[in-house]
Amino acid sequence: MKLFFSQLGWELFRLFARKRTYIGFGVFLAVELLFFYFFSVGRGADRMEEFIERVAGGVDEYFSALTLAFIIVAFTMLLLGLVFVALVAGDILAKETEDGNLRLILARPISRFRLLVIKFLSCQVYTTALFLFVGASALLVGVLSRGWGGAMMVWSPDLPRVSLFEWDEGMVRYFIGIIGYSVVYLPVTGIAFMLGCFRIKPAAATIVTVAVLIGDRILSSIPLPAIDPYREYFITSRMDAWLLLMYQEVPWAQFWEQTGWLFGIGLTGFVVGWLVFERRDVKS
């Protein structure tokens, strides 16, 4: 077990030593600064006050750092997070093949299964680190714009109703939601990682993953009765499960059902990738 964690530590060191690993952090920070401008300057701030007054009925109380942080996360994380998680998960094994490192790695006394487990866990650590960074920096943007304190208004087009929390409870719900977001992203990691186990370029693994999940999102959003019987089979619809953690009363049974499906999809991607990788000839 000690050797396993030592290998995982070195894999994480290698992952975070790459400059491209930080592209997502930089892009999210740039988007958050753009939101800061929208929330703090001129007509954008006025429109935001009008919106919160209409929805929550208290601008002074609910136009807060937590409210702004949640809005930033809710409207940026899915699309941008999809790109950068797919980039890392599709790259982490396929890049080893492209660079010619895979034969050297497998020359050591380590099974292919163990190698894949270490790399898959590294992807999930990256996902959690990225989303915690986004959550913390979005909150900082909110504090810079509105100051510390106030209450939290939770609103999204995908929520059936608005949730309202005091500052302390809102802070807890906010970071629980961020952790929940990293969990529901398992299918993205699983699909990109699975593709990286094939003989495929890293960029191709990323692009195919992003294309599949964006297509899934578009189809699941089409408001046609013909689509209704199949909505439960769309992955991105289930990825909205993190919003269940933001309900006034959390429907835990529904949350665990949805995350169970997502965990199963991510695990299936890993297993398929492992079966393919076990049969690959890495010597040629």
N, C-alpha and C positions, 0 to 999 in steps of 0.2 A: 504493500500500500504506500509506503514511504517513497519507493521508486516511482510509483505511478504519479504521485503529486509532484515529485521532482521533475518528471518528464512534462507534466502539464505546465509547471512553472516555466520551463524553458520554451515550451511552445507559445505561451502567452508573451514571454519576452521577445521571441522572434516576431510574433504578430504585431506587437506594439512598437517594435523597432522600425517597422516599415512606414515610410512617409504616407503612403496612400491610405493607411488605416485611419489617419486623422482627417481625411477629406470630409467625411460626414460631420465631424465635430465642427469644422470650419464653416461648412455650408449652413448647418443649423444655426450657428451663432450669427451669421450674416442675415438669415431670415428673421431671427428674433430681433435684431437691431432695426430691421425694416418695420416690424410690428411696433417696436418702441416709438418709431416716428409716427406711425398711424395713430397710436393711442394718445400721443402727447402733444401733437401739433395741430392747431387750427381746426378745420372742419371735421377732420377725422375724430378728434377728441369729442367735439360737440355731438356728432352723430352717435358715438359710443355712449355718451351720457343719456341721450334720448332713448336709445335702445334699452339700456339697463333700467331706466325709469319705467319704460313701458312693460318690460318683462318681470322685473323684480319689485318695482315700486319703491326703490330707495337708492338714489344715486350715491349719496354720501357714504352709505354703509356698504353697498354691494359693488360699487366701482372700485375694486380693491386689487392688490397685487395678486392674490390667489385667483380671482376671477380672470384677470388678464393672462396669468400663467396657464390656467386650464384652457382658455380659448386658443392660445398659441399651440399648446400640445395637441389639442383635439383637431386642429385644422392643418397641422404640418406633419405630424408624426407618421401617418399611414403611408403617404406617397413618398416622402423623403426617406423615411426609415426603411421602406421596402427596397429602395435603390441601394442604400449603403450596407444593409444587412446582406442582401443578395450578392453585393460586390465582394464582401469578405468571405462569406460561406462558399461561393462559387470559385473563389480564388485560392482558398487555403490548401486544397489538394491538387487542383489542376495546375497551379503555378509550380508546384514541386516537379510535376511531370515536364512542364514546358522548360524549366531551368535545368533539367537533368539531375535533380537531387534525389529523386524517389528511389533509385537503385541503391544509392549510398545509405539512405535512411533504413531501407529494408535489409541491408547487409548486417545491421546490428541485431542483437537477440531480442527482437520485439515482434509480436504477431501483427498481422495486418489489421485484425479486429481491434487490438489495443491502440494501434496508431490512429484508426478512424475515430474511436471513442475520445481520445485526447484532442483531436482536431475539432470534433463536433462540440465538445464541451468548451473549447476555446472560443468557438463562434458564439456560443450562448453567453459566455462571460463578456465578450465584446458587445453583444446586443444589450445586455443589462447595463454595462458601463456607459454606452452611448446614450441610452434612454435616461439614465440617472443624470448624466451631464445635461441633456436637453431639459429635463425637469427642473434641475437646480438653476440653470442659466435663464430659463423662462421665468422662474420665480424672481430671480435677480432683476430681470428686465421689468417685471411688474412692480417690484419694490422701488426701483429707480423712477418709475413713472408715477406711482400712486402712494409710495411710502409703506411703512410697516403697519399692519393691523387692518381692521375692518372685517367684513363677513365675506363669504364665498358664494357666488352664484354659479351653478353648473348648468350650462345650456349647450345643446348641440342638436342639429336637425334629426339625428338618430335617436334622441332621447324622447320618450313619450311626454315628459313633463319636466319642469324646472326643479332642481334641488337647491336648497338653501342651507348653508352651514355657518356656524360661528367660526372664528378664526382658528381656534385650537383643533376642533373637529375637522375643519376644512383642510388644515395642514396634513393631518393624518390621512384623510381620504385621498388627498392629492398624491402623496407619495405611494400609498397603496395602489392607486390607479397606475402610476408609473411602473411599479413592479409587475402589476397585472399585464401591462402592455408588453413587457419583455417576454412574458409567458405566452401570450397569444401569438407572438411572432415565431413560434416554433415551426409552423408549416413553411414559412419563408426560408428559414435555415435548412429545414429538411429537404425541400425541393432543390435549392441551390447546391447544397452539399451532395445530394444524389447525382445531380448532373455533373458535378466536378469529379465524381468517381469514374465517369466514362472517359473515353479518349476524346477530349473536347478542350478547346481553348478556354482559358479563364473568362475572357470577355463574353464568349458565347454562352457559358453557363449563367452568367449574370443577366445577359439580355433575354434569354429564354425564360428565366424565372420571372423577371419584371414583366415581360410580355404576357405570360400566362396569368399572373395575378392581377395585372391591370385589366386584361380581358375579362377575368372573373368578376372584378369590381364593376365594370361597365354593364355586363350582362345582369348581374344581381340588382343593379339600380334601375333597370328598365321597368317602368310602371305599366306592364301589360299583363292581363289575366293569363295569357299563355305561359308566362314565366313563373307564375305563382306556385304551381305544384313542385317546382324544382328549386325554389329559393333555399331550402334547407341544405342543399348539396353544394352551395357555393362557399368557398373557403373564406373569402373576405367578409361575407355577412356574419360568419361566426367569429371573426376577429374583432367585431364590435363588442365582444363579451366584456372587454375591460370597462366599458361604460356602465355595465351592471353594478360595478363597484362604486359608482357615483350616484346611485339611486338613494333617495332618502332612507328607504328600508331596503337593504341589499337582498335580492333574491338569490340566496346562496345555492339552492338546488339548481336553478337555471344556469348560474355561473359555472358550477362544477361540471354540469352536463356539457356546456359549450367548450370549456377548456379541456375536458376529456376527449372530445372529438379532435380538437386542435393538437393536443399532445399525441393522439393516435396518428394523425396525418404526418406530423413531424417525425415520429418514430418510424413510420412506414417508409418515409423518404430515406432515413438513415439505413434501415434494413435492406432496402432495394440497392442502395449505393454500396453497402458492404458486400452483398452477394455478387454484384457486378465486379467490384474491385478484387474480390478473392479469386476470380477467374481470369483476371487480366495478366498478360505477360508483360512485365515491366522491364524485361531485359532487352527487348528490341526497340 
